[in-house]
Every structure is written in C-alpha cells, then in structure tokens.
Amino acid sequence: MTAAAPAALTTEQIGFLARAVSRAPSVHNSQPWQLRVRGTEVDLTVGHGVELRRQDPFGRDRLLSCGAALTDLELAVRALGRDCHVEYRDEEDVVATVTIGRPRPASTRDFALYHAITRRRSHRRAFFHSRVPEGVRTAVAAAGEATGVHVVEPGRLGKLAELLGFATRVLRDDRGYQRELELWTAHTHGWNAVGDGVPEDAPDEVVLAGRLAAENLLVVCTDTDTRPDHLAAGAALQRIWLTATAKALVGSVITQPLHLTGFRARLASELALPGVPQAIFRYGYPAVPAAPSPRLPLGELVPDGPAGGRR
Ligand SMILES: Cc1cc2nc3c(=O)[nH]c(=O)nc-3n(C[C@H](O)[C@H](O)[C@H](O)COP(=O)(O)O)c2cc1C
C-alpha cells in the first residue's frame, strides 16, 4: 500500500505562512518578496518594482531580505506541523522553493523561533548597560552557522568604529543615496498608511559607531559572494535575530556601509574576517521598547491568492 501524497495547503494555511513572511526584516522595509503557491510547493519570488540603486545597486540586500523571509516561511511551515524541504533556486525571480511534506510535530526550538517572528523588530537605540552572558552570545552566534556561512564576533572594535565613521561621512555627502533614503522613509510621503517605509528614528552611523564598544556585535560572512550566498546570509541573519528575540534580546542590522566600493574587502582584512561580510548585527538587552514597523497588505504578498493583487 502506498502512502497518500502530502495534502495541499488550504487558504487559511497560506494566510498563516504569508503573515509570518510579511514580518521578516527587509532593506528599507521594502518587503521585496512574494509567494507563489502550487499545491504543496511554495515559491519565494523577488517582487518586481523594488529597486534601491544607491543603497543596493546589485540587489544584494534584496536577496538578504528574501533569505530572512525564507527562514520565516520555513518556520511557519514547521509550526503548522508539516515537514518541509527548502531548495535554493538561482533563477531570475524565484529564489527558493519550499516543498511541504507530511505531518510532523515542530521541534521546541522551531516553535520558539516561530513565536519570536512577531516579537522581532529593529531596535536601533542604545541597549541596557548589561553584558550578555557568554553562553547566550555563543548560542545566538551559533544559530546562524550554516554551510558556507560564518558568524563571528569581531575583534578590533576601534578599527570597526573608524571604518563605519568614514562610511557615514561618505554616505552623508551622497545626495542620491540620501534622496533614496528619503523616498523610503515613512513619514516623508505618508506611506505609513499603506504599510511601507522605515520609521524615521534611525540614528546615523556616527552615532552607531560611537556605541559599538558597549554593544554585542556579530558579522555574518560567506565563503563566496554569489546570489545563493546572499540568500543564505539573510536566512542566517534571521535565525540569529529570532534566537536573540527568543532570549529576550533586541537588535538591529547594518548593511549600508557595506555597499561602499572596497568597504567589504577592507573590513574583511582589517578585522581578519573568515569570509565576505554580508551584514553586521548589533544586539543587547532593551533599555526602552521599540515599536513595530508597518507592513504591506498580505494580498500583495500572495498575488495569485484569493485576496491577491499585483504590485
Ligand atoms: C538586508 C537588510 C539590510 C538592512 N540594512 C539596514 C541598515 O543598514 N540600517 C538600519 O538601520 N536598518 C537596516 N535594516 C533593517 C530594516 O530597515 C528593517 O528590517 C525594516 O525597516 C523593517 O523593520 P523591522 O525590522 O522593525 O521589522 C536592514 C534589513 C535587512 C533585511
């Protein structure tokens, strides 16, 4: 007797997955992803019309964002009580396909990370002055380790602050970059109403650089610098962030300076990093709460779904 094929997703289950994906972090809160559901297969695609020429000329942060969304998608499938297989697809718009398998109870760890999805948010302010215990720091960093991805606590913080300070001055003088940031800033165009854009309370890099010495930092690096590497780095970043959230920690990510020409090579050599730096994650215990940022309507995330509509 052959076992029955895994059941296709119901409309409610698709909504459950879409909600988890929508809460993932993304560059300038651009939410560049969409889901295409085919029975038991879910394609994660890069949505069109999302281009950040200055912040992200090669679409690296866009893929990192999709990687974060992929982690949320996988955790949500597991929280539904279904097994799944994740396949990276290096195609024009499809970046990964998640194949939903048979019923299987989620592990305690996957449940904890799934429940952290809605509690995670960017916390760009200073942290509470209390050292994160070494065992917790080790667990947070280990959550991001994957094939071809390395997560390290950088040494030489003075050098890092110096490099970030330099990057800030360059970015401040870059009118095109500032214009793009302005366009993606929520209040400027009242885009809060449609759930797009970043809150305006983000401090500049000089402020951040001054705080580095008192913070817990991780750099997500990859062996090489391909599109699948960017996806894997984003997936790892989100696992780190959710693990930190599950442990009552808060954090934020910095990638802006990494887009300056030559910056990543310099960072890698000055800090003796084990690969190509893709993102810096700063974290600690919260001193003040951070508000959640808005999201686009779920119908835009599943364009072919029941309530869908294309961007
Ligand atoms: C790939 C990537 C790059 C990001 N780069 C920065 C950054 O350089 N500076 C920053 O303050 N936030 C950065 N963010 C955080 C986003 O602005 C944030 O995730 C988004 O506004 C949604 O808010 P939330 O994280 O509170 O849900 C980045 C996020 C991602 C996924």
The ligand as an SDF file (V2000), in Angstrom:
LIG
                    3D

 31 33  0  0  0  0  0  0  0  0999 V2000
   19.2620   43.1370    4.2540 C   0  0  0  0  0  0  0  0  0  0  0  0
   18.8620   44.1930    5.2510 C   0  0  0  0  0  0  0  0  0  0  0  0
   19.6070   45.3430    5.3690 C   0  0  0  0  0  0  0  0  0  0  0  0
   19.2750   46.3110    6.3210 C   0  0  0  0  0  0  0  0  0  0  0  0
   20.0910   47.3980    6.4800 N   0  0  0  0  0  0  0  0  0  0  0  0
   19.8270   48.2680    7.4820 C   0  0  0  0  0  0  0  0  0  0  0  0
   20.7360   49.3260    7.7580 C   0  0  0  0  0  0  0  0  0  0  0  0
   21.7920   49.4500    7.1250 O   0  0  0  0  0  0  0  0  0  0  0  0
   20.4190   50.1900    8.7580 N   0  0  0  0  0  0  0  0  0  0  0  0
   19.2670   50.0510    9.5020 C   0  0  0  0  0  0  0  0  0  0  0  0
   19.0170   50.8560   10.4040 O   0  0  0  0  0  0  0  0  0  0  0  0
   18.3770   49.0380    9.2590 N   0  0  0  0  0  0  0  0  0  0  0  0
   18.6460   48.1490    8.2740 C   0  0  0  0  0  0  0  0  0  0  0  0
   17.7980   47.0970    8.0600 N   0  0  0  0  0  0  0  0  0  0  0  0
   16.5820   46.9500    8.8750 C   0  0  0  0  0  0  0  0  0  0  0  0
   15.3280   47.3550    8.1010 C   0  0  0  0  0  0  0  0  0  0  0  0
   15.2820   48.7680    7.9280 O   0  0  0  0  0  0  0  0  0  0  0  0
   14.1030   46.8390    8.8720 C   0  0  0  0  0  0  0  0  0  0  0  0
   14.1380   45.4370    8.8920 O   0  0  0  0  0  0  0  0  0  0  0  0
   12.7890   47.2730    8.2640 C   0  0  0  0  0  0  0  0  0  0  0  0
   12.6480   48.6830    8.3580 O   0  0  0  0  0  0  0  0  0  0  0  0
   11.5730   46.6080    8.9460 C   0  0  0  0  0  0  0  0  0  0  0  0
   11.5340   46.9270   10.3030 O   0  0  0  0  0  0  0  0  0  0  0  0
   11.5930   45.7920   11.4240 P   0  0  0  0  0  0  0  0  0  0  0  0
   12.9700   45.1590   11.3540 O   0  0  0  0  0  0  0  0  0  0  0  0
   11.3790   46.5480   12.7130 O   0  0  0  0  0  0  0  0  0  0  0  0
   10.5170   44.7930   11.1660 O   0  0  0  0  0  0  0  0  0  0  0  0
   18.1240   46.1240    7.1230 C   0  0  0  0  0  0  0  0  0  0  0  0
   17.3640   44.9610    6.9880 C   0  0  0  0  0  0  0  0  0  0  0  0
   17.7320   43.9910    6.0730 C   0  0  0  0  0  0  0  0  0  0  0  0
   16.9460   42.7100    5.9830 C   0  0  0  0  0  0  0  0  0  0  0  0
  1  2  1  0
  2  3  1  0
  2 30  2  0
  3  4  2  0
  4  5  1  0
  4 28  1  0
  5  6  2  0
  6  7  1  0
  6 13  1  0
  7  8  2  0
  7  9  1  0
  9 10  1  0
 10 11  2  0
 10 12  1  0
 12 13  2  0
 13 14  1  0
 14 15  1  0
 14 28  1  0
 15 16  1  0
 16 17  1  0
 16 18  1  0
 18 19  1  0
 18 20  1  0
 20 21  1  0
 20 22  1  0
 22 23  1  0
 23 24  1  0
 24 25  2  0
 24 26  1  0
 24 27  1  0
 28 29  2  0
 29 30  1  0
 30 31  1  0
M  END
$$$$
